[in-house]
Amino acid sequence: MDLLDANRAREELGWTPSATATEAIAAFLEGLHQGTGLDTPPLTPAAAGAGASRAAA
């Protein structure tokens, strides 16, 4: 089951996904686990706190 219908993006923009939804979620969770982030408030590792990594694991 697709989580997102990307047909319009494919048809109008010629876009194709580079990862499956499962791969994207796995990469996101791995980033949380590793404490990876960017210098933006929602992605700064310190802003997530230690509890966020434990909750996602």
HELIX and SHEET records of a PDB file:
HELIX    1   1 ASN A    7  LEU A   13  1                                   7    
HELIX    2   2 ALA A   21  GLN A   34  1                                  14    
HELIX    3   3 PRO A   45  ALA A   56  1                                  12    
END                                                                             
